[in-house]
Amino acid sequence: MSFFAVLPPQYRLYSRVLLLGFDMSDDLMPAELLDFLPCRTTQPWVDAALGNERLLMIDHAQCEKKAASTAMSLMYRYTSRADLLTKMSQLAREELLHFEQVVTLMRERGIAYEHVSASRYAQGLREHVREQEPGRLIDVLIVGAYIEARSCERFACLIPHLDDTLAKFYRSLVKSEGRHFEDYLELAAQYADEPIDKRVAFFGEVERSLIESPDSEFRFHSGVPAAA
């Protein structure tokens, strides 16, 4: 069964836009992206990101590393899921490549990679994951889809304001994060024993709260800067 057949119509449209290579650095985001994400990134977050390139890039590197770790964790936990193993293996390799690319760009800009505390975003989503299977797997996959989709949207928000080198890199990430979003949602729909719409909507509201509420620390996935 194709990916487009298992998803609700709005997600199918978004996927087709991504596969056609829509340039999300345009001022107007594709409507299909907004149909999935419950809200837009706020201008205060964009302003904070542009004013703190160092922290933005350090946390971006950590996010890529964590994304690879998540994919590997799913591979170890769900060893009998052949499609999951294939897609998560591919995703992990790509995320690690992105990590290397970010660190290289940081080095070129005189930014040292170091540990920074995690934002509340991913944990805020994951604390609502069900404990029992198959609900746990479905929720983890939906959370993964939201993280990748939000990353895609934030790259797109920043692209018009960045220097050519960083803008070109982020533009390439928009396409890959879109594919990762697809993979997570496709797997969730494939392995669920019932439609995933209600869980997608539930996590959408959680995600909205995390993005729109004040956040004391700036991170790649943080909410509205508290001082804004």
trRosetta pair geometry for C-beta under 8 A, 3 or more apart (Angstrom, degrees):
i j d omega theta_ij theta_ji phi_ij phi_ji
1 5 5.1 -115 -178 76 93 132
1 6 5.8 90 131 -51 125 107
1 190 7.7 169 68 -108 117 92
2 5 4.7 98 61 -2 82 104
2 6 7.5 -167 90 -6 48 87
3 6 6.5 -72 -157 36 31 101
3 7 6.7 10 160 -9 68 116
3 15 6.4 -153 122 -178 123 164
3 182 6.1 22 -172 -178 151 106
3 186 4.6 -52 -126 -104 96 127
4 7 6.5 -70 -145 39 31 102
4 12 4.4 77 -150 -135 84 107
4 15 6.4 -153 -88 76 83 138
4 16 7.3 48 -102 -57 127 98
6 186 6.5 95 69 -141 130 66
6 189 4.1 134 145 130 116 137
6 190 6.4 5 -170 -67 169 66
7 11 3.9 -98 164 87 129 124
7 12 5.2 163 82 -56 108 76
7 15 7.1 111 52 -13 157 137
7 185 6.2 44 -102 140 123 121
7 186 7.2 -63 -50 -90 111 63
7 189 5.9 -114 -77 -52 65 161
8 11 5.3 84 61 12 75 103
8 12 7.3 -139 99 -10 36 91
8 197 6.0 83 -53 -95 136 106
9 12 5.5 -57 -148 33 35 114
9 13 6.5 35 158 -20 69 102
10 13 5.8 -51 -153 32 34 112
10 14 6.7 35 151 -19 64 104
10 32 6.3 170 -178 -140 71 75
10 35 4.0 -132 -177 146 128 142
10 36 6.8 174 128 -60 109 72
11 14 5.6 -50 -149 35 38 113
11 15 6.4 39 153 -21 66 105
11 32 7.8 120 -120 -175 22 102
11 35 7.7 -142 -64 106 49 114
11 36 6.2 84 -99 -87 80 113
11 185 6.2 -143 -169 154 144 156
12 15 5.8 -57 -151 35 31 112
12 16 6.5 31 153 -20 65 105
13 16 5.8 -56 -151 34 32 110
13 17 6.6 35 151 -21 65 102
13 32 4.3 -150 110 -105 96 127
13 35 7.4 45 68 41 119 153
14 17 5.7 -53 -155 31 34 113
14 18 6.6 32 151 -17 66 104
14 30 6.9 137 -125 112 71 127
14 32 3.3 -178 -81 148 70 115
14 33 5.8 125 -133 -68 115 48
14 35 6.5 -146 -54 57 118 110
14 36 5.7 -10 -47 -23 168 125
15 18 5.7 -54 -152 36 35 111
15 19 6.3 30 154 -16 68 108
15 32 7.9 -117 1 156 42 143
15 178 7.9 151 -124 170 53 100
15 182 5.3 97 -121 -106 110 115
16 19 5.7 -54 -142 40 33 109
16 20 6.2 30 157 -17 65 109
16 32 7.8 -171 50 -88 81 174
17 20 5.9 -63 -149 39 27 107
17 22 4.5 -11 174 -13 89 141
17 30 4.7 108 180 -158 162 165
17 32 5.2 171 1 42 139 140
17 33 7.6 -98 81 -38 147 87
18 21 7.7 45 173 -67 34 26
18 22 6.7 -64 -85 27 31 100
18 175 6.8 140 -170 -137 89 60
18 178 3.8 -173 -139 161 138 141
18 179 7.1 -178 149 -59 134 57
18 181 7.9 -176 -70 60 166 118
18 182 7.0 -149 75 -46 151 123
21 175 6.9 -3 -121 -106 69 122
22 30 5.5 39 141 -57 162 133
23 26 5.6 93 102 -26 92 97
23 171 7.6 -10 -146 -149 80 113
24 29 6.4 28 -150 -127 92 71
24 30 6.9 -69 -101 -5 92 97
24 33 7.5 77 -122 -41 127 159
24 152 7.2 28 89 166 173 90
24 153 7.9 -109 174 -113 140 43
24 155 7.7 69 96 93 125 92
24 156 3.8 -63 137 -115 111 129
24 159 7.4 118 101 13 75 149
24 171 7.9 170 56 -133 81 71
24 174 4.9 -166 46 -168 126 148
25 156 6.2 -139 -81 -146 42 69
25 159 3.8 -96 -118 113 100 144
25 160 5.9 144 -179 -58 86 74
25 167 7.0 68 -124 -172 142 104
25 171 5.8 -32 -44 -101 126 105
25 174 7.6 -132 -46 -27 78 160
26 29 7.8 170 81 -75 87 31
27 160 7.0 39 -82 -61 68 158
29 33 5.3 -91 164 64 113 131
29 34 6.0 115 102 -43 123 102
29 40 7.5 178 12 -113 151 110
29 153 7.0 19 -128 -133 144 90
29 156 6.5 96 -106 126 98 145
30 33 4.9 97 71 -3 87 100
30 34 7.6 -166 98 1 51 85
31 34 5.6 -61 -157 42 42 110
31 35 6.3 51 146 -31 71 102
32 35 5.3 -46 -149 26 36 119
32 36 7.1 28 155 -12 63 100
33 36 6.2 -62 -160 36 34 102
33 37 6.2 3 158 12 72 110
33 149 7.2 169 -152 -167 84 101
33 152 7.3 -133 -135 109 125 120
33 153 6.2 150 168 -88 129 101
34 37 6.1 -61 -127 59 34 90
34 40 7.0 -19 -114 -68 102 90
36 149 5.7 -107 115 -155 129 157
36 181 7.9 82 139 178 162 135
36 204 7.9 -142 171 -105 49 119
37 40 7.5 95 113 -82 126 41
37 146 7.7 120 -107 -142 75 76
37 149 5.6 -169 -65 135 100 121
37 150 6.5 127 -116 -84 124 69
37 153 5.9 6 -39 -45 166 155
37 204 7.6 166 -155 -138 28 96
37 207 7.3 -107 -148 122 71 138
38 204 4.3 130 -53 173 119 94
38 205 6.5 148 -110 -81 166 37
38 207 5.8 139 22 81 118 102
38 208 3.9 -72 103 -66 135 109
38 211 7.9 160 71 36 95 133
39 207 7.9 -173 26 115 94 88
39 208 4.9 105 -9 -128 119 87
39 211 5.6 178 73 89 120 133
39 212 5.7 -12 108 -56 171 113
40 153 7.4 -148 -139 176 60 133
41 45 5.3 -101 -180 70 96 134
41 46 6.4 105 128 -51 116 93
41 150 7.9 118 -67 -161 103 84
41 153 6.1 163 -20 129 111 109
41 154 5.6 113 -70 -97 154 77
41 157 5.0 -66 62 -54 139 165
41 211 6.9 -99 -103 -168 55 120
42 45 4.9 100 65 2 81 99
42 46 7.4 -145 102 -2 47 86
42 211 7.6 157 -13 158 94 86
42 212 7.1 116 -45 -118 121 59
42 224 5.2 10 44 -98 157 93
42 228 7.5 130 127 124 136 164
43 46 5.4 -52 -149 36 42 114
43 47 6.2 44 153 -21 71 103
44 47 5.5 -52 -145 37 34 114
44 48 6.3 35 155 -20 66 104
44 224 5.5 54 73 -154 131 83
44 225 5.2 -130 150 30 112 100
44 228 3.5 30 -146 -121 155 155
45 48 5.6 -55 -149 37 33 111
45 49 6.3 35 153 -22 66 105
45 154 7.9 -74 130 -126 128 108
45 218 7.9 155 -140 -135 71 92
45 222 6.9 178 -127 84 112 84
45 223 7.4 -116 -80 157 123 24
45 224 6.4 -96 -51 -109 93 45
45 225 6.6 162 -89 -23 54 87
46 49 5.7 -54 -149 34 31 112
46 50 6.4 26 156 -15 65 107
46 157 5.4 -117 -96 152 116 118
46 158 6.7 -171 -138 -85 88 68
46 161 7.3 119 176 8 108 155
47 50 6.0 -58 -147 39 29 107
47 51 6.3 18 157 -10 64 114
47 225 7.9 -89 75 9 96 140
47 228 7.9 130 59 -102 126 121
48 51 5.9 -67 -147 45 29 106
48 52 6.1 -14 166 15 67 117
48 218 4.9 -149 156 -118 130 134
48 225 4.7 149 -64 -54 147 137
48 228 7.7 -86 -45 -55 117 119
49 52 6.5 -84 -140 54 23 84
49 53 8.0 66 165 -86 60 47
49 56 5.0 85 -155 -97 80 134
49 154 7.8 164 -82 -176 164 107
49 158 6.1 -85 120 -99 142 119
49 218 7.4 -175 -75 -175 57 121
49 220 7.9 72 -113 -116 116 53
50 53 7.5 5 -160 -62 31 81
50 158 7.3 176 -70 -135 85 90
50 161 5.5 -57 -100 137 130 140
52 55 4.5 -16 155 37 115 109
52 56 5.7 132 102 -26 78 93
52 218 6.0 89 60 107 157 153
53 56 5.5 -60 -144 39 30 117
53 57 6.1 22 164 -16 68 109
53 109 7.5 -95 133 158 128 154
53 111 7.6 -118 120 -74 91 146
54 57 6.4 -67 -153 37 22 102
54 58 6.4 18 156 -15 63 110
54 111 5.1 -175 -129 -125 79 119
55 58 5.7 -53 -142 38 34 111
55 59 6.1 25 162 -11 68 109
55 116 6.9 105 -146 -101 85 166
55 218 6.1 81 114 96 142 109
55 219 7.7 -97 154 -102 106 46
56 59 6.4 -67 -150 42 22 101
56 60 6.1 26 153 -23 62 111
56 218 7.9 -48 -71 143 72 113
56 220 6.4 103 -152 -85 63 80
57 60 5.3 -49 -141 35 33 117
57 61 6.5 38 156 -22 63 100
57 102 6.2 174 -169 -174 85 101
57 105 6.9 -129 -149 99 133 108
57 106 5.1 160 139 -88 133 101
57 109 7.6 110 16 59 174 143
57 111 5.8 68 80 113 136 162
58 61 5.9 -54 -157 31 30 111
58 62 6.7 27 148 -15 63 105
58 106 7.2 95 -75 -118 62 145
58 111 6.9 -132 -57 162 90 119
58 113 6.4 156 -126 -132 82 55
58 114 6.4 -21 -144 50 133 69
58 116 5.6 91 124 -10 123 129
59 62 5.4 -51 -149 37 40 113
59 63 6.3 46 150 -25 68 101
59 116 5.8 -64 -79 67 85 137
59 119 7.4 60 -160 -30 136 107
59 219 4.8 -168 -157 -152 159 77
59 220 4.6 -170 115 -18 113 98
60 63 5.6 -51 -150 32 33 114
60 64 6.7 33 153 -19 64 101
60 102 5.5 -159 109 -138 105 147
60 220 5.2 125 -77 -83 66 142
61 64 5.8 -53 -154 32 33 110
61 65 6.6 30 151 -16 65 106
61 99 5.7 87 -159 -145 74 72
61 102 4.3 -167 -87 108 84 134
61 103 5.6 90 -128 -63 136 77
61 106 6.8 -34 -49 -27 139 143
61 113 5.9 -84 103 -126 164 112
62 65 5.6 -57 -150 39 35 112
62 66 6.1 34 154 -18 69 107
62 115 7.6 95 -95 -134 130 54
62 116 6.6 -124 -22 48 154 89
62 118 7.5 -146 141 -97 138 75
63 66 5.7 -54 -144 39 31 110
63 67 6.2 36 154 -25 64 105
63 151 7.0 164 150 -105 142 126
63 220 5.4 -72 -33 60 146 150
63 221 7.1 130 -104 -21 134 111
64 67 5.7 -51 -148 32 30 114
64 68 6.7 31 153 -17 62 102
64 95 5.1 175 -172 -175 73 79
64 96 7.4 145 150 -90 101 22
64 98 4.4 -144 -137 99 136 106
64 99 4.0 -175 109 -70 123 77
64 102 6.1 167 7 5 148 138
65 68 5.8 -53 -154 34 33 110
65 69 6.4 33 148 -19 65 107
65 95 7.4 159 -85 146 17 105
65 96 7.5 64 -110 -106 58 63
65 99 5.0 86 -65 -109 76 140
66 69 5.3 -54 -147 37 36 115
66 70 6.3 42 152 -24 67 101
66 118 7.9 95 -81 -114 155 118
66 122 7.4 -99 144 -59 147 174
67 70 5.7 -47 -148 31 32 113
67 71 6.6 32 153 -17 62 104
67 91 7.4 -105 152 157 99 103
67 95 4.3 -149 96 -136 107 146
67 147 7.4 -175 -100 125 101 131
67 148 7.7 100 -132 -83 130 88
67 180 7.7 -2 -174 -163 132 157
68 71 5.8 -55 -153 36 33 112
68 72 6.4 31 152 -17 66 107
68 91 7.7 -175 -109 126 55 75
68 92 4.6 89 -151 -150 76 70
68 93 7.9 118 -127 -39 108 15
68 95 3.8 -166 -62 93 84 122
68 96 4.8 79 -105 -55 154 81
68 99 6.8 -60 -11 -22 136 133
69 72 5.7 -56 -148 38 32 111
69 73 6.2 37 153 -24 66 105
70 73 5.6 -53 -147 33 30 114
70 74 6.6 31 154 -18 63 103
70 144 6.6 168 142 -104 141 111
71 74 5.9 -54 -153 34 32 110
71 75 6.6 34 149 -21 63 105
71 88 4.1 171 -168 -166 87 86
71 89 7.5 177 155 -61 117 20
71 91 4.5 -165 -111 92 148 110
71 92 3.9 -156 93 -65 132 89
71 95 6.7 161 5 14 136 140
72 75 5.5 -53 -152 33 36 116
72 76 6.5 31 153 -16 67 104
72 88 7.3 170 -66 155 27 112
72 92 5.3 90 -54 -114 82 144
73 76 5.9 -57 -149 38 32 108
73 77 6.2 22 157 -14 67 113
74 77 5.9 -61 -139 42 30 105
74 78 5.8 -20 178 24 69 111
74 84 6.2 -115 148 171 114 117
74 88 5.0 -145 81 -114 117 157
74 140 7.0 169 -94 129 110 136
75 78 7.2 -74 -124 56 16 75
75 79 7.4 57 167 -92 54 61
75 84 7.3 -176 -94 131 57 92
75 85 5.6 90 -132 -124 88 68
75 88 4.9 -163 -58 101 95 134
75 89 6.4 90 -97 -64 141 76
75 92 7.5 -47 -18 -29 136 143
76 79 7.1 -9 -165 -63 25 93
78 81 4.3 -2 148 13 112 123
78 84 5.4 -10 102 96 130 154
78 85 7.6 -145 99 -58 85 79
78 137 6.5 84 -80 -116 141 129
79 85 7.2 52 -145 -79 42 123
81 84 3.6 24 117 24 121 122
81 85 6.2 154 89 -23 68 83
81 187 8.0 69 165 -156 135 113
81 191 7.0 -12 -128 -93 131 133
82 85 5.7 -54 -149 32 30 112
82 86 6.6 26 156 -16 64 105
83 86 5.8 -56 -151 36 34 110
83 87 6.2 20 159 -9 68 111
83 187 6.6 -178 114 -109 111 93
83 190 6.7 -46 78 122 153 163
84 87 6.2 -64 -141 45 28 101
84 88 5.7 18 166 -12 68 116
84 187 5.7 92 -93 -143 84 135
84 191 7.6 21 -55 -52 121 140
85 88 6.3 -61 -135 43 20 103
85 89 6.1 26 161 -24 60 111
86 89 6.0 -59 -151 32 23 111
86 90 6.6 18 155 -13 61 108
87 90 5.8 -55 -150 38 33 110
87 91 6.1 33 152 -20 67 109
87 183 4.7 169 -177 -161 131 123
87 187 6.5 -148 62 -60 153 127
88 91 5.3 -51 -140 39 35 114
88 92 6.1 41 158 -25 66 103
89 92 5.9 -51 -146 32 27 111
89 93 6.7 25 155 -16 60 105
90 93 6.0 -58 -154 35 30 110
90 94 6.4 24 154 -15 65 110
91 94 5.8 -61 -149 40 31 109
91 95 6.1 29 156 -19 68 108
91 180 5.7 101 -129 -119 114 99
91 183 6.3 -159 -66 87 126 161
92 95 5.8 -55 -144 37 29 109
92 96 6.4 27 158 -17 64 107
93 96 5.9 -58 -150 37 29 109
93 97 6.5 31 152 -20 63 105
94 97 5.6 -52 -151 34 34 114
94 98 6.5 37 150 -20 65 103
94 176 6.0 -165 169 -166 134 130
94 180 7.7 -152 86 -70 136 112
95 98 5.5 -50 -150 35 35 114
95 99 6.5 43 148 -24 64 100
96 99 5.3 -44 -149 30 37 117
96 100 6.6 39 151 -18 64 100
97 100 5.7 -52 -153 35 35 111
97 101 6.4 34 150 -19 66 106
98 101 5.5 -55 -147 37 34 113
98 102 6.3 35 155 -20 67 103
98 173 6.6 88 -130 -109 126 108
98 176 7.3 -172 -70 99 128 153
99 102 6.0 -54 -148 34 29 108
99 103 6.4 25 156 -15 64 108
100 103 5.9 -58 -147 39 30 109
100 104 6.3 33 153 -22 64 107
101 104 5.6 -53 -149 34 31 114
101 105 6.5 30 154 -16 64 104
101 169 6.7 174 152 -148 124 122
102 105 5.7 -56 -151 38 33 110
102 106 6.3 36 150 -22 66 106
103 106 5.4 -51 -147 35 33 116
103 107 6.4 37 153 -22 65 102
103 113 5.4 -16 -125 -58 98 140
104 107 5.7 -52 -150 33 31 111
104 108 6.6 31 152 -18 63 105
105 108 5.6 -54 -150 35 33 113
105 109 6.4 17 155 -6 65 111
105 165 7.2 164 -133 140 111 116
105 166 6.9 108 -170 -96 142 81
105 169 6.6 -30 -73 -56 151 172
106 109 5.9 -71 -150 47 30 101
106 111 4.0 -89 -165 77 87 106
106 112 7.4 168 149 -61 117 5
106 113 6.0 100 99 -61 155 83
107 110 7.7 47 -173 -69 30 21
107 111 7.3 -91 -61 57 25 65
116 219 7.6 175 120 -108 127 100
117 217 6.9 -37 78 173 114 171
118 122 6.9 -67 176 41 123 114
118 123 7.0 99 120 -20 129 115
118 219 7.5 62 -177 -133 36 161
119 122 7.1 100 75 6 85 82
119 215 7.2 1 -153 -163 105 139
119 217 6.6 -155 -110 89 74 108
119 219 3.5 -147 -63 64 119 153
119 220 7.2 -135 -14 48 141 61
119 221 5.1 -178 68 71 151 87
119 222 4.8 -135 -133 -76 135 77
120 123 5.9 -79 -160 58 49 104
120 124 5.0 59 147 -39 84 115
120 210 6.8 -155 104 -142 94 105
120 215 7.0 -159 30 -129 113 104
120 222 7.6 72 32 -121 81 72
120 223 7.9 -27 60 -9 110 106
121 124 5.7 -63 -147 32 19 113
121 125 6.8 12 158 -12 59 104
121 147 7.7 121 134 -111 114 90
121 150 7.9 -146 -177 103 139 161
121 210 5.2 114 -122 165 68 137
121 211 7.9 55 -119 -70 109 67
121 219 7.2 -144 -2 89 119 126
121 221 3.7 -105 40 125 169 118
121 222 6.6 -122 -40 -86 116 34
121 223 7.6 166 -80 -41 95 77
122 125 5.9 -58 -157 36 33 108
122 126 6.1 21 154 -13 69 114
122 143 7.6 90 -154 168 70 116
122 147 6.3 33 -103 -100 92 129
122 221 6.8 76 -38 84 80 158
123 126 5.6 -60 -135 44 34 106
123 127 6.1 44 163 -35 68 101
124 127 6.4 -41 -143 17 24 112
124 206 6.7 176 141 169 90 103
124 209 7.9 -140 164 91 133 101
124 210 4.8 143 100 -95 150 128
125 128 6.6 -74 -178 33 38 104
125 129 7.9 53 135 -43 68 92
125 143 4.6 137 141 -138 123 108
125 146 6.3 -172 -128 76 150 138
125 147 7.3 -142 41 -57 163 95
125 203 6.3 52 -150 -155 97 104
125 206 5.9 127 -111 119 63 128
125 207 6.5 27 -93 -80 111 80
125 210 7.1 -58 -51 -21 83 158
126 129 5.3 -20 -163 -12 57 119
126 140 7.6 36 -124 -112 91 72
126 143 5.8 80 -81 -157 68 165
128 139 7.2 -143 109 -167 75 133
128 202 7.4 -160 153 140 141 112
128 203 6.9 174 87 -99 136 80
128 206 5.8 -120 1 -87 156 161
129 136 6.0 63 161 -141 103 66
129 139 4.1 156 -133 115 75 132
129 140 5.8 47 -133 -65 138 70
129 143 6.5 -52 -75 -27 109 141
130 135 3.6 -27 79 127 147 123
130 136 5.3 -118 86 -71 77 57
130 138 7.9 14 37 58 119 95
130 139 5.4 147 16 -14 82 145
131 135 7.8 22 51 83 33 113
131 136 6.1 1 -175 -78 14 114
132 135 5.5 47 80 38 74 113
132 136 6.4 -175 81 -28 20 100
133 136 5.2 -54 -81 30 61 105
133 137 6.0 43 -131 -9 90 102
134 137 5.2 -50 -168 40 73 113
134 138 5.9 72 136 -24 87 103
134 191 6.2 -151 -177 148 135 100
134 192 6.9 177 115 -115 127 43
134 193 6.4 117 48 -10 136 103
135 138 5.7 -60 -146 39 33 110
135 139 6.0 29 160 -17 70 109
136 139 6.1 -62 -149 38 26 107
136 140 6.3 25 157 -19 64 109
137 140 5.8 -56 -146 36 30 111
137 141 6.3 27 157 -17 65 108
137 191 6.0 -64 117 120 129 145
138 141 5.9 -61 -153 37 29 110
138 142 6.4 27 152 -18 66 107
138 188 5.2 93 -151 -150 68 86
138 191 6.4 -155 -80 91 82 100
138 192 4.9 76 -110 -89 132 94
138 196 6.4 -156 -171 -114 118 110
138 199 6.3 53 134 99 114 172
139 142 5.6 -54 -145 37 34 110
139 143 6.2 37 155 -20 66 104
139 199 6.3 -117 -94 -170 74 131
139 203 7.4 155 -150 -65 79 131
140 143 5.7 -52 -149 36 30 113
140 144 6.4 36 150 -22 62 105
141 144 5.5 -50 -151 33 33 116
141 145 6.6 38 150 -23 63 100
141 184 4.9 171 -174 -171 75 79
141 185 7.3 151 148 -84 101 26
141 187 5.1 -135 -141 91 143 104
141 188 3.8 -178 104 -70 128 94
141 191 7.5 127 -9 44 158 124
142 145 5.5 -48 -153 30 36 115
142 146 6.7 34 150 -17 65 101
142 184 7.2 153 -87 150 18 108
142 185 7.3 65 -110 -103 59 67
142 188 5.2 92 -59 -117 75 158
142 196 6.6 -174 -81 -179 121 124
142 199 5.6 -145 -46 130 169 109
142 200 5.8 -140 -143 -92 124 63
142 203 5.3 148 133 18 119 158
143 146 5.8 -54 -152 35 35 109
143 147 6.5 34 152 -19 67 105
143 203 6.3 -132 -82 -149 65 146
144 147 5.8 -54 -147 35 32 111
144 148 6.3 26 158 -13 66 108
144 180 7.6 -108 158 157 99 97
144 184 4.0 -158 98 -125 108 142
145 148 6.0 -60 -148 41 28 107
145 149 6.0 26 157 -18 66 111
145 181 5.2 80 -152 -153 71 67
145 184 3.9 -162 -65 98 77 124
145 185 4.5 79 -109 -56 145 86
145 188 6.9 -67 -25 -7 133 139
145 200 7.9 -34 80 -122 142 96
146 149 5.7 -57 -140 40 29 109
146 150 6.1 28 161 -18 66 108
146 203 5.9 -132 -39 139 146 119
146 204 7.4 -166 -103 -90 125 55
146 207 5.1 -133 -168 -86 139 145
147 150 6.0 -56 -146 37 25 108
147 151 6.4 29 153 -21 61 107
147 221 7.2 -28 -138 -107 81 149
148 151 5.6 -52 -149 34 32 115
148 152 6.4 37 151 -22 64 104
148 177 5.0 179 -173 -171 82 81
148 178 7.7 164 149 -79 107 17
148 180 4.2 -146 -137 101 148 109
148 181 4.2 -161 103 -67 118 74
148 184 6.3 160 16 4 136 137
149 152 5.5 -51 -152 32 33 116
149 153 6.5 31 152 -17 65 105
149 177 7.5 159 -85 148 23 102
149 178 7.9 66 -107 -109 62 54
149 181 4.6 90 -65 -115 80 135
150 153 5.6 -54 -148 38 35 111
150 154 6.2 30 155 -18 67 107
150 207 7.1 -151 -62 -166 131 124
150 211 7.3 -149 -132 -84 130 128
150 221 6.2 71 119 -127 135 98
151 154 5.9 -60 -147 38 29 106
151 155 6.4 33 155 -21 65 103
151 173 7.5 -88 146 152 106 114
151 177 4.8 -137 95 -143 109 147
151 220 7.4 22 -114 150 83 120
151 221 7.5 -44 -75 -81 75 101
152 155 6.0 -54 -152 32 28 111
152 156 6.5 24 153 -16 62 109
152 173 7.7 -158 -107 130 59 80
152 174 5.4 91 -152 -144 80 62
152 177 4.0 -170 -71 103 87 123
152 178 5.3 97 -118 -63 147 72
152 181 6.5 -49 -15 -30 141 136
153 156 5.6 -59 -152 38 32 113
153 157 6.4 36 151 -24 66 104
154 157 5.4 -45 -145 31 38 115
154 158 6.5 29 158 -14 65 107
154 220 6.7 127 118 179 159 79
154 221 7.6 -124 -28 -93 159 57
155 158 6.1 -69 -154 40 29 105
155 159 6.4 46 153 -46 67 99
155 170 4.3 -177 -162 -175 98 100
155 171 7.6 174 153 -73 115 28
155 173 5.2 -152 -119 89 160 111
155 174 5.0 -154 97 -72 131 81
155 177 6.8 152 6 16 139 148
156 159 5.8 -33 -145 3 32 119
156 170 7.9 -173 -62 147 32 110
156 174 5.6 85 -65 -111 89 127
158 161 5.9 -84 -166 49 52 102
158 162 5.7 50 149 -41 89 115
158 167 8.0 -153 121 -105 80 71
158 170 6.1 -97 83 -169 110 168
159 162 6.0 -63 -142 21 29 114
159 167 5.0 95 -157 -145 70 87
159 170 5.3 -155 -86 96 86 125
159 171 5.8 87 -125 -69 134 83
159 174 7.6 -21 -53 -46 139 132
160 167 7.7 89 -73 -126 14 126
162 166 4.3 -109 174 91 129 109
162 167 4.1 166 80 -62 109 84
162 170 6.6 104 26 14 163 138
163 166 5.4 74 59 22 80 101
163 167 6.6 -155 87 -10 32 97
164 167 5.8 -61 -138 41 25 111
164 168 6.2 27 163 -22 64 107
165 168 6.1 -57 -152 32 24 109
165 169 6.6 20 153 -14 61 108
166 169 5.6 -55 -149 38 35 112
166 170 6.2 30 156 -15 69 107
167 170 5.9 -56 -143 41 30 107
167 171 6.2 36 155 -26 64 106
168 171 5.7 -52 -148 31 28 115
168 172 6.9 29 153 -18 61 102
169 172 5.9 -57 -158 32 33 109
169 173 6.7 29 148 -18 65 107
170 173 5.3 -54 -150 36 40 114
170 174 6.8 56 150 -34 66 91
171 174 5.7 -36 -156 13 36 116
171 175 7.8 32 151 -11 58 96
172 175 6.3 -56 -167 32 39 107
172 176 6.8 26 146 -9 69 110
173 176 5.6 -60 -144 44 42 106
173 177 5.7 39 160 -19 76 108
174 177 6.2 -57 -142 39 23 106
174 178 6.4 28 154 -23 58 110
175 178 5.7 -58 -154 33 29 116
175 179 6.8 29 151 -19 63 102
176 179 5.6 -50 -153 32 38 111
176 180 6.5 38 149 -19 67 102
177 180 5.4 -50 -148 36 38 114
177 181 6.4 47 149 -24 65 100
178 181 5.5 -47 -150 31 33 116
178 182 6.6 37 150 -19 62 102
179 182 5.5 -52 -154 34 35 115
179 183 6.4 38 150 -23 67 103
180 183 5.5 -49 -148 32 35 114
180 184 6.5 33 156 -17 66 104
181 184 6.1 -58 -151 36 28 108
181 185 6.4 16 159 -8 65 111
182 185 6.2 -67 -148 43 27 102
182 186 5.8 26 160 -21 67 113
183 186 5.9 -58 -143 37 25 111
183 187 6.3 22 160 -16 62 109
184 187 6.1 -60 -150 38 26 107
184 188 6.4 28 153 -21 64 107
185 188 5.5 -51 -146 34 34 114
185 189 6.3 31 157 -15 66 105
185 196 7.8 178 -157 93 76 153
185 200 7.9 46 -128 -103 105 124
186 189 6.0 -58 -150 39 29 107
186 190 6.1 30 152 -23 65 112
187 190 5.4 -56 -142 37 32 115
187 191 6.1 9 167 -3 68 112
188 191 6.7 -69 -141 45 22 93
188 192 6.1 30 162 -35 62 112
188 196 5.3 81 137 -114 109 162
188 199 7.9 -140 178 89 130 132
189 192 6.0 -50 -138 22 25 115
189 196 5.5 -105 -90 4 66 132
192 195 7.2 63 118 -148 139 5
192 196 5.0 -168 -33 -65 168 96
195 198 7.2 91 101 1 92 86
196 199 5.2 -63 -167 49 71 109
196 200 5.5 76 133 -30 90 103
197 200 5.6 -58 -147 36 29 113
197 201 6.3 26 157 -17 66 107
198 201 5.7 -54 -147 38 31 111
198 202 6.3 36 152 -23 64 105
199 202 5.4 -48 -144 33 35 115
199 203 6.4 26 160 -10 66 105
200 203 6.3 -61 -148 43 26 102
200 204 6.2 36 149 -29 61 108
201 204 5.3 -52 -149 29 31 121
201 205 6.9 30 156 -18 63 99
202 205 6.2 -58 -161 31 31 105
202 206 6.9 27 146 -13 64 105
203 206 5.2 -49 -148 37 44 115
203 207 6.0 48 151 -24 70 103
204 207 5.6 -53 -146 36 31 113
204 208 6.4 38 152 -24 64 102
205 208 5.5 -44 -146 30 35 116
205 209 6.7 37 154 -19 62 101
206 209 5.9 -56 -157 33 32 111
206 210 6.6 28 150 -16 65 107
207 210 5.7 -58 -151 37 34 111
207 211 6.2 24 157 -13 68 111
208 211 6.0 -65 -146 41 27 104
208 212 5.8 0 168 1 68 120
209 212 6.5 -68 -130 48 21 95
209 213 5.6 15 174 -20 63 120
210 213 6.6 -52 -126 32 17 105
210 221 7.9 1 140 152 122 95
210 223 5.8 -140 160 -70 49 109
211 223 5.5 166 -157 -115 17 76
211 224 7.9 75 154 -33 47 74
212 223 6.5 -42 50 -153 14 108
212 224 6.5 16 -170 -24 33 113
213 223 5.0 -27 70 -173 60 162
213 224 6.7 -147 110 25 18 99
214 223 6.3 119 157 106 5 123
214 224 5.3 -57 -99 78 47 96
214 225 7.5 -20 -149 116 74 20
214 226 4.6 77 179 -107 111 67
214 228 7.7 -170 -117 49 89 90
215 218 7.3 116 105 -85 115 39
215 219 7.6 -100 153 24 144 90
215 222 4.2 177 121 -180 163 102
215 223 3.8 144 -34 50 113 86
215 224 6.3 143 10 58 85 40
215 225 6.6 -50 63 -99 85 30
215 226 6.2 -123 76 -45 33 83
216 226 5.0 23 -99 -32 49 143
217 222 6.2 -139 94 -109 65 144
218 222 5.5 -147 -145 40 34 156
218 225 6.0 -2 -81 -100 97 101
219 222 4.1 117 44 -39 77 104
222 225 7.5 63 119 -77 127 60
224 228 5.4 -108 170 57 96 132
225 228 4.5 98 70 -21 88 106
